Each structure stands twice: as C-alpha cells, then as structure tokens.
C-alpha cells in the first residue's frame, strides 16, 4: 500500500471574497444627493434671468407695435378730418357757384324791374311779383351796390362814361347806369357808372382866387381898423 502523505487530504482554506476598495476620503453614497440641490440652486437664478430677458424683449416688441398702430390711427384720423373739411368746403363752393349762376341769369329781369320802378310803371300785380322776386334774390344772398357820389373803385365799378367836373376832388361816380351785384365777397357783376374827374388846372386857379380874396379881405379889415382908431375924417 502506498503511504499517504500526511496532511494531503486536509482541505485547503477557501479564498474569501474581496471587498471593493473604497478610496480614502471618498464620500458615501448619501453625499451624492446632497450635491444635486446645490447645482439646482445655482441653475435656478440663471433660468429666471433668461425668462425675464425673454419677457422684456416681448414687452418691448409689443410696445413698439402699439406705437406704430397708434401712429397709423392718428394719421388716418388726421387724413379723415382733412378729407371731411375739404368735402365741406367743396360742397359750399359748388353751392355758391350754382346760386351765382342762377342769380346771374336773373340780373336782366332785375334790371327791367328797376327801370320800370324809375319810370313809375311798377304797379298792380306786376309790382307784387317784382317785389317777391327781389325778396327771394335777397334771401339767396344777392346784394345790390353802386351809389352816386361814391369814389370810383375799378375792382367793383366799370366806367362807361367819363367827364370833368369842378366840384369833385377825386374820380367820382356821378351816375349809376346799371347797379352792381355781389354774393358775399364775390362780385358777379360790377356797377356800370359814369365818372367825373377834377378839371385840369382847377387846383392851380383856386389858390390864386383864394389869395386875391384873402388880400381883399385884409384891405377891408385894415380900413375898418383905421376908422375905429379915429383916423382923419374927410372934408
């Protein structure tokens, strides 16, 4: 028999499982969740600042858009006001032109009425019709002008006759051949008149006459003064 080696059958010691090496000074697993809130605290203000910047930009854009829309609305309102004023002015002008055209066609009739009145032929029913027509024309704004003795104005008078007169100092209307008519400030027909001007040389003769008259008056006053002072008596 073979001799057994003493101790050969003894069981060899089993190897123990190795524990994982933990670095010295390393924090435990419980320390990792504590680092996350610190990171969140640092990230939260950055996110709020970004959101605030975005909202501010949107607000600025909204304000700019509002300013543009307000300016557009104001411009449109101003244009509408100008358009309404222009329409009202044009409407008034068209009305005035229409009335002036109508009354211009009635001027010959009014001239006939005036001549009939001057000759005493405006009587009976014709007188009532004539007065009614003149009243309606006056209500529509028709005004008659032109009087004898007023200074000649070429903007409202039309001189058909010319003469000289010693009793005028400027060009004067001495006769109204046809009266003029106006509507407001618009003249639709000038007054047709006869004018008279001062006589040439009348201004030079008049001072000589006045000087002679003044000299005669002075001599008369001198004689009267001598008589009052007891001058020498005749005979």
C-alpha positions as CSV (number, residue, x, y, z in Angstrom):
1,X,0.0,0.0,0.0
2,X,1.0,3.4,-0.7
3,X,1.6,5.6,2.1
4,X,-0.5,8.7,2.2
5,X,1.2,11.9,2.6
6,X,0.2,13.3,5.9
7,X,-2.0,16.3,5.7
8,X,-2.6,15.9,1.9
9,X,-6.3,15.4,2.4
10,X,-6.8,18.4,4.5
11,X,-8.9,20.9,3.0
12,X,-7.3,24.0,1.7
13,X,-8.6,27.3,3.1
14,X,-11.1,28.9,0.8
15,X,-10.4,32.3,-0.5
16,X,-12.5,35.0,1.0
17,X,-14.3,37.4,-1.5
18,X,-12.5,40.7,-1.8
19,X,-14.3,43.8,-0.7
20,X,-14.3,46.6,-3.2
21,X,-11.7,49.2,-2.4
22,X,-13.1,52.4,-1.2
23,X,-10.8,55.4,-1.8
24,X,-9.8,57.0,1.3
25,X,-11.6,60.3,2.0
26,X,-14.4,59.4,-0.6
27,X,-17.9,60.4,0.4
28,X,-20.6,57.9,0.8
29,X,-23.5,57.3,-1.5
30,X,-25.6,59.5,0.7
31,X,-23.4,62.5,-0.1
32,X,-24.2,62.5,-3.8
33,X,-27.9,63.5,-3.5
34,X,-26.8,66.4,-1.4
35,X,-24.7,67.9,-4.2
36,X,-27.7,67.9,-6.7
37,X,-29.7,70.6,-4.8
38,X,-26.7,72.8,-4.7
39,X,-26.4,72.6,-8.5
40,X,-30.2,73.3,-8.8
41,X,-29.8,76.3,-6.6
42,X,-27.1,77.7,-8.9
43,X,-29.1,76.9,-12.1
44,X,-32.4,78.3,-10.9
45,X,-31.4,82.1,-11.0
46,X,-29.9,81.7,-14.4
47,X,-33.1,80.3,-15.8
48,X,-35.2,83.1,-14.2
49,X,-32.9,85.7,-15.7
50,X,-33.3,84.1,-19.2
51,X,-37.1,84.1,-18.8
52,X,-37.1,87.7,-17.6
53,X,-35.0,88.8,-20.6
54,X,-37.3,87.0,-23.0
55,X,-40.4,88.6,-21.4
56,X,-38.8,92.0,-21.6
57,X,-38.0,91.6,-25.2
58,X,-41.6,90.5,-26.0
59,X,-42.9,93.5,-24.0
60,X,-40.6,95.9,-26.0
61,X,-41.9,94.4,-29.2
62,X,-45.5,94.8,-28.1
63,X,-44.8,98.4,-27.1
64,X,-43.2,99.1,-30.5
65,X,-46.1,97.5,-32.3
66,X,-48.6,99.6,-30.2
67,X,-46.7,102.8,-31.0
68,X,-46.8,102.0,-34.7
69,X,-50.5,101.2,-34.6
70,X,-51.2,104.4,-32.6
71,X,-49.3,106.5,-35.1
72,X,-51.2,104.8,-38.0
73,X,-54.5,105.5,-36.3
74,X,-53.6,109.2,-35.7
75,X,-52.5,109.6,-39.3
76,X,-55.7,108.1,-40.6
77,X,-57.8,110.2,-38.3
78,X,-56.0,113.4,-39.4
79,X,-56.5,112.4,-43.1
80,X,-60.1,111.8,-42.5
81,X,-60.5,115.2,-40.8
82,X,-58.8,116.9,-43.7
83,X,-60.9,115.0,-46.2
84,X,-64.1,116.0,-44.4
85,X,-63.1,119.7,-44.3
86,X,-62.2,119.5,-48.0
87,X,-65.6,117.9,-48.9
88,X,-67.5,120.5,-46.8
89,X,-65.5,123.3,-48.5
90,X,-66.1,121.9,-51.9
91,X,-69.8,121.4,-51.2
92,X,-70.1,125.1,-50.1
93,X,-68.2,126.2,-53.2
94,X,-70.4,124.2,-55.5
95,X,-73.5,125.6,-53.8
96,X,-72.2,129.2,-54.1
97,X,-71.4,128.7,-57.8
98,X,-74.8,127.2,-58.5
99,X,-76.6,130.1,-56.8
100,X,-74.3,132.7,-58.5
101,X,-75.1,131.1,-61.9
102,X,-78.8,131.2,-61.2
103,X,-78.9,134.8,-60.0
104,X,-76.7,135.9,-62.9
105,X,-79.4,134.7,-65.3
106,X,-82.0,136.8,-63.3
107,X,-80.0,140.0,-63.4
108,X,-81.6,141.2,-66.7
109,X,-85.0,140.7,-65.1
110,X,-84.0,142.7,-62.1
111,X,-82.7,145.5,-64.4
112,X,-86.1,145.6,-66.1
113,X,-87.8,145.8,-62.7
114,X,-85.5,148.7,-61.7
115,X,-86.2,150.6,-64.9
116,X,-89.9,150.1,-64.6
117,X,-89.7,151.4,-61.0
118,X,-87.9,154.5,-62.1
119,X,-90.5,155.3,-64.8
120,X,-93.4,154.7,-62.4
121,X,-94.6,151.6,-64.3
122,X,-94.3,149.2,-61.4
123,X,-97.9,149.0,-60.4
124,X,-100.6,146.4,-59.8
125,X,-99.9,142.7,-59.8
126,X,-96.6,143.3,-61.6
127,X,-95.4,145.2,-58.6
128,X,-96.2,142.3,-56.2
129,X,-94.4,139.8,-58.5
130,X,-91.4,142.1,-58.8
131,X,-91.1,142.7,-55.1
132,X,-91.4,138.9,-54.4
133,X,-88.7,138.2,-56.9
134,X,-86.4,140.8,-55.3
135,X,-87.1,139.3,-51.8
136,X,-86.2,135.8,-52.9
137,X,-83.0,137.0,-54.6
138,X,-82.0,138.9,-51.4
139,X,-82.7,135.7,-49.3
140,X,-80.3,133.8,-51.6
141,X,-77.6,136.4,-50.7
142,X,-77.8,138.8,-53.6
143,X,-76.7,142.3,-52.7
144,X,-77.0,145.4,-54.9
145,X,-74.3,148.1,-54.8
146,X,-73.4,151.3,-56.5
147,X,-74.5,154.8,-55.5
148,X,-73.9,158.3,-57.0
149,X,-71.2,160.3,-55.3
150,X,-69.1,157.4,-54.1
151,X,-65.4,157.2,-55.1
152,X,-64.6,155.2,-58.2
153,X,-63.2,151.7,-57.5
154,X,-62.0,149.8,-60.6
155,X,-62.4,146.5,-58.7
156,X,-66.2,146.9,-58.4
157,X,-67.0,149.7,-60.9
158,X,-67.0,149.7,-64.7
159,X,-66.7,153.2,-66.2
160,X,-68.8,153.6,-69.3
161,X,-68.7,157.5,-69.5
162,X,-66.0,160.0,-68.5
163,X,-66.1,163.7,-67.8
164,X,-64.6,166.5,-65.8
165,X,-66.3,168.4,-63.0
166,X,-65.2,171.4,-60.9
167,X,-66.9,170.2,-57.8
168,X,-65.0,166.9,-57.3
169,X,-61.6,166.3,-55.8
170,X,-61.2,162.7,-57.0
171,X,-62.6,160.4,-59.6
172,X,-66.2,160.0,-58.5
173,X,-69.2,158.1,-59.7
174,X,-71.7,160.8,-60.8
175,X,-74.3,158.5,-62.4
176,X,-75.2,154.8,-62.0
177,X,-76.1,153.4,-65.4
178,X,-76.5,149.8,-64.1
179,X,-76.2,148.7,-60.5
180,X,-73.7,146.1,-59.5
181,X,-74.5,142.8,-57.7
182,X,-72.4,140.6,-55.3
183,X,-72.9,137.5,-53.3
184,X,-71.0,137.7,-50.1
185,X,-67.5,138.9,-51.1
186,X,-67.8,137.7,-54.7
187,X,-68.8,140.3,-57.3
188,X,-71.0,138.7,-60.0
189,X,-71.4,142.0,-62.0
190,X,-69.6,145.3,-61.5
191,X,-71.6,148.5,-61.3
192,X,-71.6,150.4,-64.6
193,X,-71.2,154.0,-63.9
194,X,-70.3,157.4,-65.4
195,X,-67.3,159.0,-63.7
196,X,-66.1,162.6,-63.3
197,X,-62.6,163.8,-62.6
198,X,-61.4,167.1,-61.3
199,X,-60.8,169.7,-64.1
200,X,-57.2,170.1,-65.1
201,X,-55.7,173.3,-63.7
202,X,-58.6,173.8,-61.2
203,X,-56.2,173.2,-58.4
204,X,-53.8,176.0,-59.7
205,X,-56.6,178.6,-60.3
206,X,-58.3,178.1,-57.0
207,X,-55.3,179.1,-54.8
208,X,-54.9,182.3,-56.9
209,X,-58.6,183.2,-56.3
210,X,-58.3,182.4,-52.7
211,X,-55.1,184.6,-52.3
212,X,-56.9,187.5,-54.1
213,X,-59.9,187.1,-51.8
214,X,-57.7,187.0,-48.7
215,X,-55.9,190.2,-49.9
216,X,-59.2,192.0,-50.4
217,X,-60.4,190.8,-47.0
218,X,-57.2,192.1,-45.4
219,X,-57.6,195.5,-47.0
220,X,-61.1,195.8,-45.8
221,X,-60.2,194.9,-42.3
222,X,-57.3,197.5,-42.4
223,X,-59.7,200.3,-43.4
224,X,-62.2,199.3,-40.7
225,X,-59.4,199.4,-38.1
226,X,-58.3,202.9,-39.1
227,X,-61.8,204.1,-38.8
228,X,-62.2,202.7,-35.4
229,X,-59.0,204.3,-34.2
230,X,-60.2,207.8,-35.1
231,X,-58.4,208.4,-38.3
232,X,-58.6,211.6,-40.3
233,X,-62.1,212.4,-41.5
234,X,-62.8,213.6,-45.0
235,X,-63.8,217.3,-45.6
